[in-house]
Amino acid sequence: MIADAYDACPEILDLNGDGKVSYVILEGERGHQDSLMRTEWAVQTLKNRGVDLEKLTGDRQLAKKPGRCPYGAVAGEISGAD
């Protein structure tokens, strides 16, 4: 669906106009093979369709830093931080 939307109108997904689609993927259980495969498949599908991608972060430590999220929750609460 994302690749089709990008093909139809790239600027819908390229919000900052840099020619790339910036993304964050929320994966399932850490180390779970099915979760890893689905994530890899989703990203690879877009790459195969010629969509230039930029992964914004994959660092769980960022979510553990103290502070408030834009939606008012403490960052660790929504990240599922251990």
Buried (B, 14 or more C-beta within 10 A) or exposed (E): EBBEEBEEEBEEBBEEEEEEBEBEBEEEEEEEEEBBEBBEEEBEEBEEEEBEEEEEEEEEEEBEEEEEEEEEEEBBEEBEEE
